Amino acid sequence: MLKKADINKFIAAVMNNGYKVFGPVKQEDGVSLSELKTTDDISFDYFNFILPPKRHFFPWSELLYKYKDKTIHEAPLPEDKTILLGIRPCDARSFSFLDNVFIDDKAVDPYYQNRRDNTIVISLACNQPLPSCFCTSVGGTPAGKEGTDILAYDTGDSLFFEECSERGSSFLKLYSKFFSTPDQADVQAVKDFIAKAEKQVLSVNIKNAAEKLKEKFYDSVWDKLSFRCLSCGVCTFFCPTCYCFGLYDERDRRIRVHDACMYKGFTLEASGHNPRPTQSERMRQRIMHKFLYTVENFGKIFCVGCGRCVTACPVNMDIRENIVEVIG
């Protein structure tokens, strides 16, 4: 247990040990995951961050290398020791999904891996899920431990910390002087907390979605679903598990930039041919990728139910309604 009154001392000690600490910071348009410059910046009054925290491991734009006189100069690997504090369980779970992509048996992205290896994730269980949340329908929970090192519960005047990995255990032992041992009442309070939060999460029936989607590739339902879509790509950029990117050569460097399957130019080939020229086909690709292709490739649905795409869509498209309509 860590008393909230002592959290500033705890964060200050972590910073003094050379960690960059990113946590919930209030801004004009909501709470964002930002670097804490002082211990007074932190705020626990939020539902979730505006943007997904994947950018800390997989930045929007990233220099890979520069070249001069026919010589390639690779960008140095990131070495900063980092703490991500207050990550919601759905977002922490998304990290384990991205690990499947960037830390593969056959190929490892060294930039992504270094950031993951040098980062301790401290997630914060949800005590009040939003109406747009549906994590329990896709394998998560408001107090999920997947992808995190330490899971914290807000019990009012204190935070209850639970180790979830060896790295998390070592970290808590290093700062043990700031913590006290919880009693049975604290443990029961956390159990009640979890049960109450799970009851508040919207349930979406997507049972056997992958198998049903296999039969829907040529279905006319995609034309109906895509009719309102603006191809703005906001759903992909707000998604914590979307990982598509493009490589761009500028005059003396190569950069990696996030890209979106909802863009018409995403699949445009140099010949001028585009295998997915219509919005209907791009809508199909997005849903098929989330609920079928990743199940075939990685054994899991690549959606954590955070609901960001639901709240961010400018024409009120809802992925929960879409997938239910497709699979029937």
N, C-alpha and C positions, 0 to 999 in steps of 0.2 A: 504494500500500500504506500502511496505517495500523496501526502497532503497537498492540495492545490496551493496552499500558502507557501509551500517549499519548492514549487516547480521552477520558479525563477532561479533559485540557488542551484538546482539540479542542472538546468540548461546552461547556466553560466559555467559550471564545472565541466560540462561536456565541451563547450566552446573552448575553454582554456586548455583542453587536451587536444586541440587541433582539428576538431570536427566543424564542418559547416552544417548548421542546423536549419532545415526548412520545416516550417509549420504553418498552421492556419493564421492568416493575417487579414484583418478586415480592411476592405477597400470600398470605393464608392458603389461598385456594381456587385458586391458580395464578398465572400471570403475566398481567398486564393492561397495556394501552397507557395509561399515565398520565403526567401532566406531571412532569418531573424537577425536583425542588426543589433537589437537590444532584447533583453528578456521580457520587456514590457509589451512587445509587439503581439504576443500570442493571444489568441481568442478561441474559446471552445464553444462559442455560440454560433453553430452552423450546422447545416444538414450535410452538405458535401461541397467539395471545391468546384469552382466554375468549370475549370478545365481539367482533363484527366492528368494524373501525375506521371504518365508514361514518358513525358518529355524529359524527365530527369535521367532516364536511361536511353531514350531514343528521341533526341532533340528534333525540333521542327526543321532545322537546317544545320548541317554539320560539315565542316571541312575534312576531307579525307586525305588529300595530299596536294602539294604544289609541285610544279615541274619547271626546271630551268636548265637550259643547255643540255637537253636530252637526259637530264637526271631527275629522278623522282624523289621528292622529299616528303615522306609520310608525316601526317599530323601526329604530334605526340599523344600517347595514350593518356586519358584522364586519370589523375592520381589522387584527387581530393577525397579525404575521408568525410563521409556525409551521413547525416541522420535525416530521415523523412519521418516527421512526427504528425500524427493525427490522420493518417491515411485510412479511409473507410475500407472495411473488409472486401467490398466488391472490387475496389481499385487494387488492393493488395493481391487479390486473387488474379487479377489481370496480369500481374508481373510474372506469375508462373506460366501463363499462356505465352507471353512474349519470350520467355526462356526457351520454350519449345522451338521457336522460330530462329532466335539469334544465338542460342547455345546448343547447336545440333551436334549429333555424333559425327557428321561428315564435314560440317563447316561451322566455325565459331567466329562471331563478330567480336573482335578484340576490344573495340570501343564500348560496346554494350556490356560485355563481360566484365571489363575493368570497373565500370560504374556500379554494376551489381555487386561485385566482390568487395568494393570499398564502401558500400552503403548498408546501414542498419535501418530496417523498416519497422517503425512502431505504429501499428494501426490502432484505431479507436472504434470500438463497437458502436453500432447505431442504436440509440435509445428511442428515436422517433423517425422511422423511415418515411420518405415522401410518398405521395400518391402515385408517382411515376416509377417507384422502385418495384422490381419483381425478381430479386436475386434468388429467392427460394425456388422459383420455377426453373432455374437453369443450373441448379446444383450448389448454390451458395446459401449463406445465412447472414443475418445482421451481425453475427459474432463469429464469422468464419476465420480460420487460422491459416488458410492456404496462402502462400506467397509472402507471409510476414515473419518477422523474427520475434516480435513481442506484440501481444494484444492487450490493449488497455480498455477498461470499462470505467465510464464516468458514473460514480456513485453519489455525486452531490458535492461534498466538500473534499473528496479524495479521488484518486485514480487507482484502480486495482490493476496491477500489471501481471500478466501471465506469459512465461517464456514459451516460445513456439519453435525455437531452433537452438542449436548449440551456440551459434553466434549470439543469439539473444540472451541465452543463459550466461555466457561469459560477460556480456555487457552489463547485465543487472548485478552480477557479483562485483564487478569493478566499481560500481557506484552504490554498493549496498548500504552505506552509511545514511543515504537519503530515504531509505525504505524501512517500513515496519512490517511485521508478519500479520496477515489478516486473520481474524478469528472466524468462527463458524457462522456468525451473523453476517459477516462480509461476504462469505462464500455463498450463503443462501440468497443474499441480496442480488448477487450477480446472476444466479440461476433464475430468479424471478424476472430480472431485467431482460435476460435473453428470451424467455418464454413470452413476455409481453410484446417485445419487439417483433418476434416472428409472426405473431397473430396479426400484426398491422400490415404486413407485406402482402401486396396484391398477388393472387395466384392466377397463373396463366396455364391453360392446358395445352402443353406442347409435347405430350407423350408420343414417342416414336416419330418425332418430327423428321429425322434424317431418312428413315425408310419411306415415309409418305412423300417427301420432297423428290425422291428418285422418280416418282411417277408423274411429277408436275412440270418437267422441264419445258414441254411444248404447250402447256396449258394457257388458255387465253386470260387467265386471272392476272398475269403479269401486266397486260395492257391496262386493265382496270386499276391496278395498284399504282402504276406509274403515271397515271393521267395528271395528277396534281403536282408531281415532283418537279422542282425547279432546276435540278442538277447543280445545286449550290455546293454540295459536298459537306455541308455543316455536320451531317450525321456521322461522317467518317472522321472528321477532325475532332469531334467531341467524344468519339468512341475510345475507351481505354485499351481495346484489343486490336484495333485496325493498325496494320504495320506496313502498308504499301508505301513505296518510296520511288523516286526517280533519281538518276545520276546525271549531273549536268557538268559539262566542261565549259569553263570560262577561259579567259586568255591564258592564265598561268596556273589554273587550279581545277580540281574536281570536287564538287560538293554533293552531298546527299540531302534531298528535300522530301518531306512528306508529300504523298500524292493520294488521289482518291479514285476508286473504281467507278464513282458516279459521274466523273468527268468524261465528256465525249472523247477528248484526246488521250485518255488514259491508255487505250489499246490501239491507238492509231499507229500504223506501221510506216516505215520510211517509203514504202512503195505507194502509199496513199490508201491502201486497204485497211479497213477497220472491221475486225471480227465482231464487235459489239456496237453497231452504229446507232441503235435506237435506245431510248430511255427505258423501254420495257426490258430489253436484254440486260441493261446495267442494273436495274432494280432486281432482276432475277439473280444476277451474279452476287450482289451484296447479300441477299438472304440465303442463297444456296451456300455461299462461302461460310457464313456464320453458323448455319445449322446443319449442313451436310458435308461439305468438303473438308472442314477441319475435323469433323468426327471421323471421316475416313483416314485423314492424314495423321491426326494426333490423338484420336479417341475422345475428343471433348468438344462441346459446343463453345464457340468463341464469342460468347456473350455472357456478361456477368450481371446483367439486369440492373445496371446503375440508373437507367432511365434518362441519361443526358440527351440522347438522340430524340426522345419524346418531347422533352421540354424545349429543346433548341430549334426544332424544325419550324421554319417560318410559315408553313402551310398546314401545320398540325397533323402531320402524318405520324402514326403510332406503330412502331415495329411489333408491339404485342398484338394489335388488331390485325396487322398484315400477315404475320405468320399463322395466326389462327384461321384467317380467311383462306390462306393457301392450302393448309393441310386439312381443313374441314373439321 
